[in-house]
Amino acid sequence: MFRFAQHDSAVYAMSTDEMIIRDAVETDLPAIIDIYNATVPTRLVTAELEPTTIEARLPWFREHSPHDYPFWVAESDGRVIGWLDFKKFLPRCAYRGTAEISVYVDEKFRRSGVGQRLLQQAIARAPSLGITALVGLIFGHNEPSLKLFQRFGFERWGFFPAVAQLDGVKRDLVVMGRHCPPRCSHGPVGRPQTAITTPYPDAPQARGYNECLNLMYTLMHYRQEPIHSALLKMRDKYSMLHVDVLLLIYHFAKSCSGSILEIGAFVGGATIAAAFGVRDSGRQKKLIAIEPGGSVKHKRLGTRNILRDLERNLDRQRVSKMVTLIKGRSFAPETISAVHHALGSDEIGVLILDADAGKRRDIECYRDKLTEGCWMIIDDYAGADSNVKSAPSRADVDALVDAGALEPLGFYGWSTWVGRWRGRAARNH
Ligand SMILES: C[S@@+](CC[C@H](N)C(=O)[O-])C[C@H]1O[C@@H](n2cnc3c(N)ncnc32)[C@H](O)[C@@H]1O
């Protein structure tokens, strides 16, 4: 289906400041369908040859979800004047990060910036939806849409000559695509190149620069989403980590390919954040948590029995079935073999290290299962010099960064290091 509309024939004077973009609800469907049907006779936008109905489109509408493949409407003065939807580009898992978007604007509001605003928001929000590439399928003769997409960094990624027949005329199809954020080795488009001072002067900064900004950007967006308040509440009860770190764990678990391994689950804060991410990914992913148990004195989170409270909390948050809990120490041979057994042929796409000071030891135990580019969340990187955990943790992380096995992408919360595993490309460590 080629659903692209943003023609030129327009009329209405409206400032886009008056416009809001929100998630569509079913009562918006009549307006959505009206806008869509108005494009059918133009033969410029959609490959649909006859007008459609609300009933026919209801299942399609319900396939969307605000957290995965959203459907947004642009509203002005209480009236729906345009819409944009995301859908799977192709059904196979490997294409999960690529989404197709369609934009339609009410003919009375064309040339008012409605399509632009929708498109800008799609590009900005893509990373927080786990989307790394956007494509639009546009007829080759739909010049206004092609120009609009070009203006927002889309390039011609594909061309299918004469594949559509509209009233006896053969029409071409163009696939316009862009990465989000753009794949550029010199930093984000339009931003000045400034020298970054990090603790790692030799780190491959150019590659990481975009990704660092992307992570910050992703967090900024999650802070306005319902998941932020859900994780804030959950953190108060179950976690020692900062809510930003929990949001990143949620995001990585949602968008990663591969399984998730957590070392040092305590009473479940990070485990639950990861489980929510898996749940919202709509995909089957293994989430394995290692915890030996014991008791902890803590003003907010003290417990006499870590494992009992961990199991109870996973249950309360309805995620126990998603978590394989391995009771033991990360480095014990029986724990390592239980993790390998649980993983089977899967690899680890997210590793959360929040146990003791043996960060390098834990990485060594599971490095044969880490995917290249595996997200790494390592707590206790910073702290007072007297802190028995942070000094050796930091030394371990810095040594691996130095060897090129870890790529640093930021520091979050109070003391959490975030980055990626680059072990295969590493020099010698
Ligand atoms: C700081 S807590 C983890 C906090 C948790 N991530 C959260 O969200 O609040 C550290 C946990 O690691 C566990 N732990 C310590 N050494 C471990 C090891 N070698 N393997 C697995 N877990 C370990 C401790 O029992 C403790 O529950």
The ligand as a Gaussian input file, in Angstrom:
#p B3LYP/6-31G(d) Opt

LIG

0 1
 C       23.337000      -2.904000      44.669000
 S       22.413000      -4.352000      44.652000
 C       21.586000      -4.320000      43.103000
 C       20.540000      -3.258000      43.024000
 C       19.556000      -3.439000      41.900000
 N       20.165000      -3.474000      40.594000
 C       18.495000      -2.335000      41.931000
 O       17.884000      -2.037000      40.871000
 O       18.243000      -1.806000      43.011000
 C       23.638000      -5.582000      44.456000
 C       23.110000      -7.013000      44.508000
 O       24.099000      -7.857000      43.950000
 C       24.102000      -9.081000      44.640000
 N       25.414000      -9.679000      44.423000
 C       26.592000      -9.437000      45.042000
 N       27.581000     -10.191000      44.526000
 C       27.032000     -10.936000      43.538000
 C       27.530000     -11.885000      42.614000
 N       28.808000     -12.230000      42.579000
 N       26.665000     -12.441000      41.741000
 C       25.373000     -12.070000      41.708000
 N       24.850000     -11.168000      42.548000
 C       25.660000     -10.604000      43.462000
 C       23.811000      -8.690000      46.068000
 O       23.268000      -9.784000      46.781000
 C       22.831000      -7.556000      45.893000
 O       21.512000      -8.011000      45.973000

